């Protein structure tokens, strides 16, 4: 649903939320619709549109109309998230006016990617959580729970970045068990499940809960193997190497994991990870 089109029509009519809502619904109901995507009853929505002389059909995506350019941009943006090229991801999202997104699945995808790039760009935690809250509220209208799990993961990452591990773990625990049974049916499912599993594993690794971290990362490797994808192999192998170093495992085991990570990172041209691998190799070489 194109809520921004509704908001634009209200503003063009010179009406405040309270003025438009008068006699139809509460201002709070209208605010929740415009700001959080909570759609009121169809009866209320029709009355609001009639007051604006806005055909209700204009709020819904046109049947049969596809947005191939948008889809291609989203695919590229999601790939940049996988390869940690966050500046390029931000540039693509900035080129997509959110009010032009007509289908709900693409809007879910936009907010999920926007929330994650905000984490890496060190946006304020309130802005990050607001973005993920939009996704959580919208997800109630959709049968695919993956975006809810991504929003919960991103919220946990945001609190972890702030050093608030207690709140971060609350969110990670919400996805911990469910993600193991999530059915992977498409390439996009694979990317998104790996995103969740990897970041959960990274979080527990940073907390020195290494057994939990290793189990999650091993699961990530299994997903990659079963679905013939390589994009998270390098990152999972690298984090396993970090964990192994923290566990004071033999240097040859750590070196083997780093070699695997390096090989996969080269295949995927992940320059950022290659630099991190090189730095960890220096640290390893300096240990006794």
FITORVO-100832 format. One record per residue: residue in one letter; x, y, z of N, C-alpha, C, O in turn. Coordinates in steps of 0.1 Angstrom, whole numbers, padded with zeros to 4 digits, always signed. Example, Ala and Ser with C-alpha at 12.3 -4.5 7.8 and 13.67 -1.06 7.14 Angstrom:
<recs>
a+0132-0057+0078+0123-0045+0078+0132-0033+0078+0142-0033+0085s+0128-0022+0071+0137-0011+0071+0129+0000+0079+0134+0011+0080
</recs>
This chain:
<recs>
x+0008-0012+0000+0000+0000+0000+0009+0012+0000+0018+0013+0008x+0005+0022-0009+0013+0034-0010+0008+0045+0000+0000+0053-0003x+0013+0044+0013+0008+0053+0023+0013+0067+0021+0006+0077+0024x+0025+0068+0015+0030+0082+0012+0021+0090+0002+0019+0102+0004x+0015+0082-0007+0005+0089-0016-0007+0094-0009-0012+0105-0012x-0011+0087+0001-0022+0092+0010-0018+0104+0017-0026+0114+0018x-0006+0104+0023-0001+0115+0031+0000+0128+0022-0004+0139+0026x+0005+0126+0010+0007+0137+0001-0007+0143-0003-0008+0155-0004x-0017+0134-0005-0030+0139-0008-0036+0147+0004-0043+0157+0002x-0034+0143+0016-0039+0150+0028-0032+0164+0029-0039+0174+0031x-0019+0164+0027-0012+0177+0028-0016+0186+0016-0017+0199+0018x-0018+0181+0004-0023+0189-0007-0037+0195-0004-0040+0206-0009x-0045+0188+0003-0058+0193+0007-0058+0203+0018-0068+0209+0022x-0046+0205+0024-0044+0214+0035-0050+0210+0048-0055+0218+0056x-0051+0197+0050-0058+0191+0062-0047+0186+0072-0038+0179+0068x-0049+0188+0085-0041+0182+0095-0047+0168+0097-0057+0165+0092x-0040+0160+0105-0045+0147+0108-0058+0147+0115-0067+0140+0112x-0058+0156+0125-0071+0157+0133-0082+0162+0125-0094+0158+0127x-0080+0171+0116-0091+0177+0107-0096+0166+0098-0108+0165+0096x-0087+0158+0092-0091+0147+0083-0099+0136+0091-0109+0131+0086x-0094+0133+0103-0100+0122+0110-0114+0126+0117-0121+0117+0120x-0116+0139+0118-0128+0143+0125-0141+0137+0120-0144+0137+0108x-0148+0130+0129-0161+0124+0126-0159+0110+0119-0169+0103+0116x-0147+0106+0116-0145+0093+0110-0137+0083+0119-0142+0072+0121x-0127+0088+0125-0119+0080+0134-0111+0089+0143-0112+0101+0142x-0103+0083+0152-0095+0091+0161-0082+0096+0153-0078+0089+0144x-0077+0107+0158-0064+0112+0152-0053+0101+0154-0044+0100+0146x-0054+0094+0166-0044+0083+0168-0044+0072+0158-0034+0068+0153x-0056+0069+0154-0058+0058+0144-0052+0063+0131-0045+0055+0124x-0054+0075+0127-0048+0081+0115-0033+0082+0116-0026+0079+0106x-0028+0086+0127-0014+0087+0129-0007+0073+0128+0004+0072+0122x-0013+0063+0134-0007+0049+0133-0007+0045+0119+0002+0037+0115x-0017+0048+0111-0017+0045+0097-0006+0052+0089+0002+0045+0082x-0005+0065+0091+0005+0072+0083+0020+0070+0088+0029+0069+0079x+0021+0069+0101+0035+0068+0106+0040+0053+0108+0052+0051+0107x+0031+0044+0110+0036+0030+0114+0030+0020+0104+0033+0008+0105x+0022+0024+0095+0017+0014+0085+0006+0006+0090+0002-0004+0084x-0001+0009+0102-0012+0001+0107-0025+0006+0100-0030+0016+0102x-0029-0003+0091-0041+0000+0082-0054-0001+0090-0056-0011+0097x-0062+0010+0090-0075+0009+0097-0084+0000+0090-0081-0006+0079x-0097-0001+0095-0106-0009+0088-0109-0003+0074-0107+0009+0071x-0113-0012+0065-0116-0007+0051-0127+0003+0051-0126+0013+0043x-0137+0002+0060-0147+0012+0060-0141+0026+0064-0145+0036+0057x-0133+0026+0074-0126+0039+0078-0117+0044+0066-0118+0056+0063x-0110+0036+0060-0100+0040+0050-0108+0046+0038-0104+0056+0032x-0119+0040+0034-0128+0045+0023-0133+0059+0027-0133+0068+0018x-0137+0061+0039-0143+0074+0043-0132+0085+0043-0134+0096+0038x-0120+0081+0047-0109+0090+0047-0105+0094+0032-0103+0106+0029x-0105+0084+0024-0101+0087+0010-0112+0095+0003-0109+0104-0005x-0125+0092+0006-0136+0100+0001-0135+0115+0005-0137+0124-0004x-0131+0118+0017-0129+0131+0022-0118+0138+0014-0118+0151+0012x-0108+0131+0010-0097+0136+0002-0099+0136-0013-0091+0141-0021x-0111+0131-0017-0114+0129-0031-0103+0120-0038-0098+0123-0049x-0098+0110-0030-0087+0102-0035-0093+0088-0037-0098+0081-0028x-0093+0083-0050-0097+0069-0053-0089+0059-0044-0077+0059-0045x-0096+0051-0037-0088+0042-0028-0079+0032-0036-0069+0028-0031x-0083+0030-0049-0074+0021-0057-0060+0026-0060-0051+0019-0063x-0059+0040-0058-0046+0046-0060-0036+0042-0049-0024+0044-0051x-0041+0037-0038-0032+0033-0027-0026+0019-0028-0017+0016-0021x-0032+0012-0038-0027-0002-0039-0019-0004-0052-0022+0003-0062x-0009-0013-0052-0001-0015-0064-0010-0020-0075-0019-0028-0073x-0007-0016-0087-0014-0020-0099-0011-0034-0102+0001-0038-0103x-0021-0042-0104-0020-0056-0107-0012-0058-0120-0016-0052-0130x-0002-0067-0120+0005-0070-0132+0017-0061-0135+0024-0063-0144x+0018-0050-0128+0028-0040-0131+0041-0044-0122+0039-0044-0110x+0052-0046-0129+0064-0050-0121+0073-0038-0121+0072-0029-0129x+0083-0039-0113+0093-0029-0111+0107-0035-0113+0114-0037-0103x+0110-0039-0125+0123-0046-0127+0135-0038-0123+0145-0044-0118x+0135-0025-0125+0146-0016-0122+0148-0016-0106+0159-0017-0101x+0137-0015-0099+0137-0015-0085+0142-0029-0080+0151-0029-0071x+0137-0039-0086+0141-0053-0082+0156-0055-0083+0163-0060-0075x+0162-0050-0095+0176-0051-0097+0184-0043-0087+0195-0047-0082x+0179-0031-0084+0186-0023-0074+0186-0030-0060+0196-0030-0053x+0175-0035-0056+0174-0042-0044+0183-0054-0043+0190-0057-0033x+0184-0062-0054+0193-0073-0055+0207-0069-0053+0215-0075-0045x+0211-0058-0059+0225-0053-0058+0227-0048-0044+0238-0050-0038x+0217-0041-0038+0219-0036-0024+0221-0047-0014+0229-0047-0005x+0213-0058-0016+0214-0069-0007+0227-0076-0008+0233-0081+0002x+0232-0077-0020+0246-0082-0023+0256-0074-0016+0266-0080-0010x+0255-0061-0016+0265-0052-0009+0264-0054+0006+0274-0053+0013x+0252-0058+0011+0251-0061+0026+0259-0073+0029+0266-0074+0039x+0258-0083+0020+0265-0096+0022+0280-0094+0022+0288-0100+0030x+0285-0085+0013+0300-0083+0011+0305-0072+0020+0316-0068+0018x+0296-0066+0028+0300-0056+0038+0304-0043+0031+0312-0035+0037x+0300-0040+0019+0302-0028+0012+0291-0018+0015+0282-0016+0007x+0291-0012+0027+0280-0005+0032+0278+0009+0025+0267+0014+0024x+0289+0015+0021+0288+0028+0014+0280+0026+0001+0271+0034-0002x+0283+0016-0006+0276+0013-0019+0261+0010-0016+0252+0014-0024x+0259+0002-0005+0245-0001-0002+0237+0011+0002+0226+0013-0003x+0243+0020+0009+0237+0033+0013+0233+0041+0000+0223+0047+0000x+0243+0041-0009+0241+0049-0021+0229+0044-0029+0221+0052-0034x+0227+0031-0030+0216+0025-0038+0203+0028-0031+0193+0032-0037x+0202+0027-0018+0190+0029-0010+0186+0044-0011+0175+0048-0012x+0196+0053-0011+0194+0067-0013+0188+0071-0026+0181+0081-0028x+0190+0062-0036+0185+0065-0050+0171+0059-0051+0165+0061-0062x+0165+0053-0041+0152+0048-0042+0142+0056-0033+0142+0054-0021x+0134+0064-0039+0124+0071-0031+0114+0061-0025+0107+0054-0033x+0113+0060-0012+0104+0050-0006+0090+0051-0010+0083+0041-0011x+0085+0063-0014+0071+0064-0017+0068+0059-0031+0057+0059-0036x+0079+0055-0039+0076+0049-0052+0076+0034-0052+0073+0027-0062x+0078+0028-0040+0078+0014-0039+0063+0009-0038+0056+0013-0028x+0059+0001-0047+0044-0002-0048+0041-0015-0041+0029-0016-0036x+0050-0025-0041+0046-0038-0036+0052-0039-0022+0062-0034-0019x+0044-0046-0014+0047-0048+0001+0061-0055+0003+0068-0051+0012x+0063-0065-0005+0076-0073-0003+0088-0064-0005+0098-0065+0002x+0088-0055-0015+0099-0046-0018+0100-0036-0007+0111-0032-0003x+0089-0032-0001+0089-0022+0010+0095-0029+0022+0103-0023+0030x+0092-0041+0025+0098-0049+0036+0113-0050+0034+0121-0047+0043x+0117-0053+0022+0131-0054+0018+0139-0041+0020+0150-0041+0025x+0132-0030+0016+0138-0017+0018+0141-0014+0032+0152-0010+0036x+0131-0016+0041+0133-0012+0055+0143-0021+0062+0151-0017+0070x+0143-0034+0058+0153-0043+0064+0168-0039+0060+0176-0038+0069x+0170-0035+0048+0183-0031+0043+0186-0017+0049+0198-0015+0053x+0177-0008+0050+0179+0005+0056+0183+0004+0070+0192+0011+0075x+0176-0005+0078+0180-0007+0092+0194-0012+0094+0201-0007+0102x+0198-0021+0085+0211-0027+0087+0222-0017+0083+0232-0016+0090x+0220-0009+0072+0230+0001+0068+0231+0012+0079+0242+0017+0081x+0220+0015+0086+0221+0025+0096+0229+0020+0108+0236+0028+0114x+0229+0007+0111+0238+0001+0121+0252+0004+0118+0260+0009+0126x+0256+0001+0105+0270+0002+0101+0274+0016+0099+0286+0019+0100x+0265+0025+0097+0268+0039+0096+0268+0046+0109+0269+0058+0110x+0265+0039+0120+0265+0044+0133+0254+0055+0135+0256+0065+0142x+0242+0052+0129+0231+0061+0132+0227+0060+0146+0231+0050+0153x+0218+0069+0151+0214+0068+0165+0205+0056+0167+0198+0051+0158x+0206+0050+0179+0199+0038+0181+0184+0040+0181+0177+0030+0177x+0179+0051+0184+0165+0054+0183+0160+0053+0169+0149+0048+0166x+0168+0059+0160+0164+0059+0145+0165+0045+0140+0156+0041+0132x+0175+0037+0144+0176+0023+0139+0164+0015+0144+0158+0008+0136x+0161+0016+0157+0150+0008+0162+0136+0013+0156+0127+0004+0155x+0135+0026+0153+0123+0030+0147+0121+0024+0133+0110+0020+0129x+0132+0022+0126+0131+0016+0113+0127+0001+0114+0119-0003+0107x+0133-0006+0123+0130-0020+0125+0116-0021+0131+0109-0031+0128x+0111-0012+0139+0098-0012+0144+0087-0011+0133+0077-0018+0133x+0090-0003+0123+0081-0002+0111+0080-0016+0105+0069-0020+0102x+0091-0023+0104+0091-0036+0098+0084-0046+0106+0076-0054+0101x+0085-0045+0119+0078-0054+0128+0063-0052+0128+0055-0062+0128x+0059-0040+0127+0045-0037+0126+0039-0041+0113+0028-0046+0112x+0046-0038+0102+0042-0042+0089+0041-0057+0087+0033-0063+0080x+0051-0064+0093+0052-0079+0092+0039-0086+0096+0036-0097+0091x+0032-0080+0105+0019-0087+0110+0009-0089+0099+0000-0097+0099x+0011-0081+0088+0002-0082+0077+0007-0091+0066+0001-0093+0055x+0018-0098+0069+0025-0106+0059+0028-0120+0065+0030-0121+0076x+0027-0130+0056+0028-0144+0061+0042-0149+0062+0045-0159+0068x+0052-0141+0057+0066-0145+0057+0073-0139+0069+0074-0127+0070x+0077-0148+0079+0083-0142+0091+0097-0138+0090+0103-0133+0100x+0104-0140+0079+0118-0138+0078+0121-0123+0081+0132-0120+0087x+0113-0114+0077+0116-0100+0079+0114-0096+0094+0121-0087+0099x+0105-0103+0101+0105-0101+0116+0118-0106+0122+0123-0099+0131x+0123-0117+0118+0135-0123+0123+0147-0113+0120+0156-0112+0128x+0147-0108+0108+0158-0098+0105+0157-0086+0113+0167-0080+0117x+0145-0081+0116+0143-0069+0124+0147-0071+0138+0154-0063+0144x+0144-0083+0143+0149-0086+0157+0164-0088+0158+0170-0083+0167x+0170-0094+0147+0184-0095+0147+0191-0081+0146+0200-0078+0154x+0185-0072+0138+0191-0059+0136+0190-0051+0149+0199-0043+0153x+0178-0053+0156+0177-0046+0169+0187-0051+0179+0193-0043+0187x+0189-0064+0179+0200-0069+0188+0214-0064+0185+0221-0061+0194x+0216-0063+0172+0229-0057+0168+0231-0043+0172+0242-0038+0176x+0220-0035+0171+0220-0021+0175+0224-0019+0190+0232-0011+0194x+0217-0027+0198+0220-0027+0213+0234-0032+0216+0241-0027+0225x+0239-0042+0208+0252-0047+0210+0262-0036+0207+0272-0035+0214x+0260-0029+0196+0269-0018+0193+0270-0007+0204+0280-0001+0206x+0259-0006+0211+0259+0004+0222+0265-0002+0235+0266+0005+0245x+0269-0015+0235+0274-0021+0246+0264-0026+0256+0268-0030+0268x+0251-0026+0252+0241-0031+0261+0238-0046+0258+0228-0049+0251x+0246-0055+0263+0245-0069+0259+0232-0075+0265+0227-0084+0258x+0227-0070+0276+0215-0076+0281+0203-0074+0272+0195-0084+0270x+0201-0062+0267+0190-0059+0258+0193-0066+0244+0184-0071+0238x+0206-0066+0240+0209-0073+0227+0205-0087+0228+0199-0093+0218x+0209-0094+0239+0206-0108+0240+0191-0111+0240+0187-0122+0235x+0183-0102+0245+0169-0104+0245+0164-0106+0231+0156-0115+0228x+0169-0098+0222+0165-0099+0208+0171-0111+0201+0164-0118+0193x+0183-0114+0203+0190-0125+0197+0183-0138+0201+0181-0147+0193x+0179-0139+0214+0172-0151+0219+0159-0153+0212+0154-0165+0210x+0152-0142+0207+0140-0144+0200+0141-0151+0187+0132-0158+0182x+0153-0150+0181+0155-0157+0168+0163-0170+0169+0163-0178+0159x+0169-0172+0180+0179-0183+0182+0173-0196+0178+0179-0203+0170x+0162-0200+0184+0156-0213+0181+0148-0214+0168+0149-0223+0160x+0141-0203+0165+0132-0203+0153+0140-0204+0140+0136-0210+0131x+0152-0198+0140+0160-0197+0128+0165-0211+0124+0167-0214+0112x+0166-0220+0133+0171-0234+0130+0160-0242+0122+0164-0251+0115x+0148-0238+0124+0137-0245+0117+0131-0237+0105+0121-0242+0099x+0137-0226+0102+0131-0218+0092+0134-0225+0078+0145-0228+0075x+0123-0227+0070+0125-0234+0057+0131-0225+0047+0126-0214+0044x+0142-0229+0041+0149-0221+0031+0144-0226+0017+0146-0238+0013x+0137-0217+0010+0131-0221-0003+0137-0213-0015+0136-0218-0026x+0143-0202-0013+0148-0193-0024+0162-0189-0020+0167-0190-0009x+0168-0183-0031+0182-0178-0029+0181-0166-0018+0190-0165-0010x+0171-0158-0019+0170-0147-0009+0168-0152+0005+0173-0147+0014x+0161-0163+0006+0159-0170+0020+0173-0174+0025+0176-0172+0037x+0181-0179+0016+0195-0184+0020+0203-0172+0025+0209-0173+0036x+0203-0161+0017+0211-0149+0021+0206-0144+0035+0214-0141+0044x+0193-0144+0037+0187-0137+0049+0189-0146+0061+0192-0141+0072x+0187-0159+0060+0190-0168+0071+0204-0168+0075+0208-0168+0087x+0213-0168+0065+0227-0167+0068+0231-0154+0075+0239-0154+0084x+0225-0143+0071+0227-0130+0077+0224-0131+0092+0231-0127+0101x+0212-0137+0095+0208-0138+0109+0217-0148+0117+0222-0144+0128x+0220-0159+0111+0228-0169+0118+0242-0164+0121+0248-0166+0131x+0248-0157+0110+0261-0152+0112+0262-0141+0123+0271-0142+0131x+0253-0132+0122+0253-0121+0132+0250-0126+0146+0256-0121+0156x+0242-0136+0148+0240-0142+0161+0253-0149+0165+0257-0147+0177x+0260-0156+0156+0272-0162+0160+0283-0152+0163+0291-0154+0172x+0283-0141+0156+0293-0130+0159+0291-0124+0173+0300-0122+0180x+0278-0122+0176+0274-0116+0189+0279-0125+0200+0286-0120+0210x+0276-0138+0200+0280-0147+0210+0295-0149+0211+0301-0151+0221x+0302-0147+0199+0316-0148+0199+0322-0136+0206+0332-0137+0214x+0317-0124+0204+0321-0112+0211+0319-0113+0226+0326-0106+0234x+0309-0120+0230+0306-0122+0244+0314-0133+0251+0312-0136+0262x+0322-0139+0243+0331-0150+0247+0323-0163+0251+0328-0171+0258x+0310-0164+0245+0303-0176+0247+0306-0184+0234+0298-0185+0225x+0318-0190+0234+0324-0195+0222+0317-0208+0217+0316-0210+0205x+0312-0216+0226+0305-0229+0222+0293-0225+0214+0290-0231+0204x+0285-0216+0219+0273-0211+0212+0276-0205+0199+0270-0208+0189x+0286-0196+0199+0291-0190+0186+0295-0200+0176+0291-0199+0164x+0303-0210+0180+0308-0220+0171+0297-0228+0165+0297-0231+0153x+0287-0232+0173+0276-0240+0168+0268-0232+0158+0265-0238+0147x+0266-0219+0160+0259-0211+0150+0267-0210+0137+0261-0210+0126x+0280-0207+0139+0288-0205+0127+0290-0218+0119+0290-0218+0107x+0291-0230+0126+0291-0242+0119+0278-0245+0111+0278-0250+0100x+0267-0240+0117+0254-0241+0110+0254-0233+0098+0248-0236+0087x+0260-0221+0099+0261-0212+0087+0269-0219+0076+0265-0218+0064x+0280-0226+0079+0288-0233+0069+0279-0244+0063+0280-0247+0051x+0271-0251+0071+0262-0262+0066+0252-0256+0056+0250-0262+0045x+0246-0245+0059+0237-0238+0050+0244-0235+0037+0238-0237+0026x+0256-0229+0038+0263-0226+0026+0266-0238+0017+0264-0238+0005x+0270-0249+0024+0273-0262+0017+0260-0267+0010+0260-0271-0001x+0249-0268+0018+0237-0274+0013+0230-0266+0002+0224-0272-0007x+0233-0253+0002+0226-0244-0008+0236-0239-0019+0232-0231-0027x+0248-0244-0018+0258-0241-0029+0260-0225-0030+0261-0220-0041x+0262-0219-0019+0265-0205-0019+0278-0202-0011+0282-0210-0002x+0286-0192-0015+0299-0190-0009+0299-0176-0001+0309-0174+0006x+0289-0168-0002+0291-0154+0003+0293-0153+0018+0300-0144+0022x+0288-0162+0026+0290-0162+0040+0301-0171+0045+0304-0172+0057x+0306-0180+0036+0316-0189+0040+0328-0182+0046+0334-0186+0056x+0333-0171+0039+0345-0164+0043+0343-0158+0057+0351-0158+0066x+0331-0151+0059+0329-0144+0071+0327-0154+0083+0332-0152+0094x+0320-0165+0080+0319-0176+0091+0332-0182+0095+0336-0183+0106x+0341-0185+0084+0354-0191+0087+0363-0181+0094+0370-0185+0103x+0362-0168+0091+0370-0158+0098+0366-0157+0113+0374-0157+0121x+0353-0157+0115+0348-0156+0129+0352-0168+0137+0355-0168+0149x+0352-0180+0131+0356-0192+0137+0371-0191+0141+0375-0196+0151x+0379-0185+0132+0393-0183+0135+0395-0174+0147+0403-0176+0155x+0387-0163+0147+0387-0154+0159+0384-0161+0172+0391-0160+0182x+0374-0170+0171+0370-0178+0183+0381-0187+0187+0384-0189+0198x+0387-0194+0177+0398-0204+0179+0410-0197+0186+0416-0203+0195x+0413-0185+0182+0424-0177+0188+0420-0174+0202+0429-0175+0211x+0408-0170+0205+0404-0167+0218+0404-0179+0227+0406-0178+0239x+0402-0191+0221+0402-0204+0229+0416-0209+0231+0418-0220+0237x+0426-0202+0225+0440-0206+0226+0442-0220+0219+0450-0228+0224x+0435-0222+0208+0436-0234+0200+0450-0234+0193+0456-0223+0192x+0455-0245+0189+0468-0246+0182+0468-0236+0170+0458-0234+0163x+0480-0230+0168+0481-0220+0157+0478-0226+0144+0472-0219+0135x+0481-0238+0141+0479-0244+0128+0464-0245+0125+0459-0244+0114x+0455-0247+0136+0441-0247+0134+0436-0234+0130+0427-0232+0121x+0441-0223+0137+0436-0210+0134+0441-0206+0120+0433-0200+0113x+0453-0209+0117+0458-0206+0103+0450-0213+0092+0448-0207+0082x+0446-0225+0095+0438-0232+0085+0425-0225+0083+0420-0224+0071x+0418-0221+0094+0406-0214+0092+0408-0201+0085+0399-0197+0077x+0419-0194+0088+0422-0181+0081+0424-0183+0066+0420-0175+0058x+0431-0194+0063+0434-0197+0049+0420-0200+0042+0419-0196+0030x+0411-0207+0048+0398-0209+0042+0391-0196+0040+0385-0193+0029x+0391-0188+0050+0384-0175+0049+0390-0166+0038+0383-0160+0031x+0403-0167+0037+0410-0159+0027+0406-0164+0013+0404-0155+0004x+0406-0177+0011+0402-0182-0002+0388-0178-0006+0386-0174-0018x+0379-0180+0003+0365-0176+0000+0363-0161-0002+0356-0157-0011x+0370-0153+0006+0370-0139+0004+0375-0134-0010+0370-0125-0016x+0385-0141-0014+0391-0138-0028+0380-0141-0038+0378-0134-0048x+0374-0153-0037+0364-0157-0047+0353-0146-0048+0348-0143-0059x+0349-0141-0036+0338-0132-0035+0342-0117-0037+0334-0108-0036x+0355-0115-0038+0361-0102-0039+0357-0093-0028+0354-0081-0029x+0358-0099-0016+0354-0091-0004+0367-0085+0002+0374-0091+0010x+0370-0073-0003+0382-0066+0001+0383-0062+0016+0393-0063+0022x+0371-0059+0021+0371-0055+0035+0375-0067+0044+0383-0065+0053x+0369-0078+0041+0373-0090+0049+0387-0094+0047+0393-0099+0056x+0392-0093+0035+0406-0096+0032+0416-0088+0041+0426-0093+0046x+0412-0076+0043+0421-0067+0052+0420-0072+0066+0430-0072+0073x+0408-0076+0071+0406-0081+0085+0414-0094+0086+0420-0096+0097x+0414-0102+0076+0421-0115+0077+0436-0113+0078+0443-0119+0086x+0441-0103+0070+0455-0100+0070+0459-0095+0084+0470-0099+0089x+0451-0087+0090+0454-0081+0103+0454-0092+0114+0462-0092+0123x+0444-0101+0113+0444-0112+0123+0456-0122+0121+0461-0127+0131x+0460-0123+0108+0472-0132+0106+0484-0126+0112+0493-0133+0118x+0485-0113+0112+0497-0106+0119+0496-0108+0134+0506-0111+0140x+0484-0107+0139+0483-0110+0154+0486-0124+0157+0493-0127+0167x+0482-0133+0149+0485-0148+0151+0500-0150+0150+0506-0157+0158x+0507-0144+0141+0521-0146+0139+0529-0140+0151+0540-0145+0154x+0523-0130+0158+0530-0124+0169+0528-0131+0182+0535-0129+0192x+0518-0141+0182+0516-0148+0194+0527-0159+0196+0533-0164+0186x+0529-0163+0208+0539-0173+0211+0535-0187+0207+0542-0197+0208
</recs>
